[in-house]
Amino acid sequence: MTDFLPFDARVSVPAIDADFWSLRFVEESCESFAVRKNVPQPWSLATDRGVMASVYAGGGYGYAATADTSPRGVRDALDRAAAWARATAKHALIDARSLPRPAPRGDYASPSLADRLPTRQEWFDLLQRESLEAGLDPRIVDWEALVDLRHATHRLITSEGGDVVQRYRFLYPSISVTAHADGVTQQRSLNGQRGICQQGGTEILARFHFTGSGRRIAEEALEMLVAPNCPSGRMDVLLAPDQMVLQIHESIGHPLELDRILGDERNFAGTSFVTPEMFGSYRYGSEHLNITFDPTRPEELASYAFDDEGTRAEKTFLIRDGILERPLGGAISQSRARLAGVANARADGWNRPPIDRMANLNLEPGEATFDDMVASIEHGVLLETNSSWSIDDSRNKFQFGCERGRVIENGTLGHVVKNPNYRGISAQFWRSLVRVGNADTVQVLGTPFCGKGEPSQTIRVGHASPACVFTNVDVFGGEH
């Protein structure tokens, strides 16, 4: 008999006939506050709780989930998982008896987890003030200020004696504005839709100057209404951090997922142009490109101490000086591919199995100041805040749009332009990286909505990036 504490109640699970088993308990609550066009929206609160059982038995691997976390419910899930493991063993890609049997022990907590948060009324008062500031002109036709607050507790128990408890608090503040006049519509947001997403508390609001941003975002939307379209042609681009995070996510993160490289996503989200033979030698980008997998940065969205299979998380270079070193592959994918990976086997809830996911995928800062980067550009454009994206099924050819641009001529930052877009091919684009901003230009952003897997999973991903300069990029405006 093994005693453990899933959340608040002690239960016992009898030993089962298996080579290895694990139980992953998840409880998560989501609270949402929003004010749209100065009207408070209905407050919402939801809680989800359950357990995933994973079992190695007879050379196979099986899993089963249940919302019944009673001793009987947990035991039933283990029995079902063991039955699946034995039934599917002859079809398995690898013998589960060769897989790691983790015994992790430890804990993790988000920053400022014990700090007081605003009351429900205080949240609505804050959002109401920003909403009133944003609706400053008749041409502002829609606007919204919102905050999503999530608390989660994850506990992983293994038959080898593993016991890990990880407690999280996530905060997603957002302001978005739509302006319209004379047949022209422009949208502007605070670092993109839910782009501000970190672990912690109200210090996140201060970090991104949330208070007072309603007016600024509205004024920028109005400015874009009368701005000319972005110029077209080949030129240098200076990508702000809130666009860099999308560039990293789509053209580095997804192509490096090892299960995708092995073909697992082919029927759903596509394959990758990356092959196993590329690791250790392939030039993914210029010598300025250094990409790390880093679940250790406290405030970043996907920080943790252990992944959902029990592998300890640590900072690891995936691309160093432009050379591809390591994939985003958890323990099972590493066994399949015989490649070293990282601690990134993650699930989006209790009723999904862990698969290879990005966590915190960061571009390490360089030495250039923002002024240095602007001064280095004779003809180009500054691009801010992703608004659209498209990339082919091998994560190679891409086309991205941004909310806002500014022309750069002869090293000087000039007027605002609307509807800026650019396109390229992943490796060629990263090889054109010529300057990487210093730590002062870094922003820690991300997305709560990264989708992948069959059945589908939507997971939290963090990205920290400085501003960066790329040369000879194909840029085009809204008239094309």
Rosetta blueprint (number, residue, H / E / L):
1 M L
2 T E
3 D E
4 F E
5 L L
6 P L
7 F L
8 D L
9 A L
10 R L
11 V E
12 S E
13 V E
14 P L
15 A L
16 I L
17 D L
18 A L
19 D L
20 F E
21 W E
22 S E
23 L E
24 R E
25 F E
26 V E
27 E E
28 E E
29 S E
30 C E
31 E E
32 S E
33 F E
34 A E
35 V E
36 R E
37 K L
38 N L
39 V E
40 P E
41 Q L
42 P L
43 W L
44 S E
45 L E
46 A E
47 T E
48 D E
49 R E
50 G E
51 V E
52 M E
53 A E
54 S E
55 V E
56 Y E
57 A E
58 G L
59 G L
60 G E
61 Y E
62 G E
63 Y E
64 A E
65 A E
66 T E
67 A L
68 D L
69 T L
70 S L
71 P H
72 R H
73 G H
74 V H
75 R H
76 D H
77 A H
78 L H
79 D H
80 R H
81 A H
82 A H
83 A H
84 W H
85 A H
86 R H
87 A H
88 T H
89 A H
90 K H
91 H H
92 A L
93 L L
94 I L
95 D L
96 A H
97 R H
98 S H
99 L L
100 P L
101 R L
102 P L
103 A L
104 P L
105 R E
106 G E
107 D E
108 Y E
109 A E
110 S L
111 P L
112 S L
113 L L
114 A L
115 D L
116 R L
117 L L
118 P L
119 T L
120 R H
121 Q H
122 E H
123 W H
124 F H
125 D H
126 L H
127 L H
128 Q H
129 R H
130 E H
131 S H
132 L H
133 E H
134 A H
135 G L
136 L L
137 D L
138 P L
139 R L
140 I E
141 V E
142 D E
143 W E
144 E E
145 A E
146 L E
147 V E
148 D E
149 L E
150 R E
151 H E
152 A E
153 T E
154 H E
155 R E
156 L E
157 I E
158 T E
159 S L
160 E L
161 G L
162 G L
163 D E
164 V E
165 V E
166 Q E
167 R E
168 Y E
169 R E
170 F E
171 L E
172 Y E
173 P E
174 S E
175 I E
176 S E
177 V E
178 T E
179 A E
180 H E
181 A E
182 D L
183 G L
184 V E
185 T E
186 Q E
187 Q E
188 R E
189 S E
190 L L
191 N L
192 G L
193 Q L
194 R L
195 G L
196 I L
197 C L
198 Q E
199 Q E
200 G L
201 G L
202 T L
203 E H
204 I H
205 L H
206 A H
207 R H
208 F L
209 H L
210 F L
211 T L
212 G L
213 S H
214 G H
215 R H
216 R H
217 I H
218 A H
219 E H
220 E H
221 A H
222 L H
223 E H
224 M H
225 L H
226 V H
227 A L
228 P L
229 N E
230 C L
231 P L
232 S L
233 G E
234 R E
235 M E
236 D E
237 V E
238 L E
239 L E
240 A L
241 P H
242 D H
243 Q H
244 M H
245 V H
246 L H
247 Q H
248 I H
249 H H
250 E H
251 S H
252 I H
253 G H
254 H H
255 P H
256 L H
257 E E
258 L H
259 D H
260 R H
261 I H
262 L L
263 G L
264 D L
265 E L
266 R L
267 N L
268 F L
269 A L
270 G L
271 T L
272 S L
273 F L
274 V L
275 T L
276 P H
277 E H
278 M H
279 F L
280 G L
281 S L
282 Y L
283 R E
284 Y L
285 G L
286 S L
287 E L
288 H L
289 L L
290 N L
291 I E
292 T E
293 F E
294 D L
295 P L
296 T L
297 R L
298 P L
299 E L
300 E E
301 L L
302 A L
303 S L
304 Y L
305 A L
306 F E
307 D L
308 D L
309 E L
310 G L
311 T L
312 R E
313 A L
314 E L
315 K L
316 T E
317 F E
318 L E
319 I E
320 R E
321 D L
322 G L
323 I E
324 L E
325 E L
326 R L
327 P L
328 L E
329 G L
330 G L
331 A H
332 I H
333 S H
334 Q H
335 S H
336 R H
337 A H
338 R L
339 L L
340 A L
341 G L
342 V L
343 A L
344 N L
345 A E
346 R E
347 A L
348 D L
349 G L
350 W L
351 N L
352 R L
353 P L
354 P L
355 I E
356 D E
357 R L
358 M L
359 A L
360 N E
361 L E
362 N E
363 L E
364 E L
365 P L
366 G L
367 E L
368 A E
369 T L
370 F H
371 D H
372 D H
373 M H
374 V H
375 A H
376 S L
377 I L
378 E L
379 H E
380 G E
381 V E
382 L E
383 L E
384 E E
385 T E
386 N E
387 S E
388 S E
389 W E
390 S E
391 I E
392 D L
393 D L
394 S L
395 R L
396 N L
397 K E
398 F E
399 Q E
400 F E
401 G E
402 C E
403 E E
404 R E
405 G E
406 R E
407 V E
408 I E
409 E E
410 N L
411 G L
412 T E
413 L E
414 G E
415 H E
416 V E
417 V E
418 K E
419 N L
420 P L
421 N E
422 Y E
423 R E
424 G E
425 I E
426 S H
427 A H
428 Q H
429 F H
430 W H
431 R H
432 S L
433 L E
434 V E
435 R E
436 V E
437 G E
438 N L
439 A H
440 D H
441 T H
442 V L
443 Q E
444 V E
445 L E
446 G E
447 T E
448 P E
449 F E
450 C E
451 G E
452 K E
453 G L
454 E L
455 P L
456 S L
457 Q E
458 T E
459 I E
460 R E
461 V E
462 G E
463 H E
464 A E
465 S E
466 P L
467 A L
468 C E
469 V E
470 F E
471 T E
472 N E
473 V E
474 D E
475 V E
476 F E
477 G L
478 G L
479 E L
480 H L
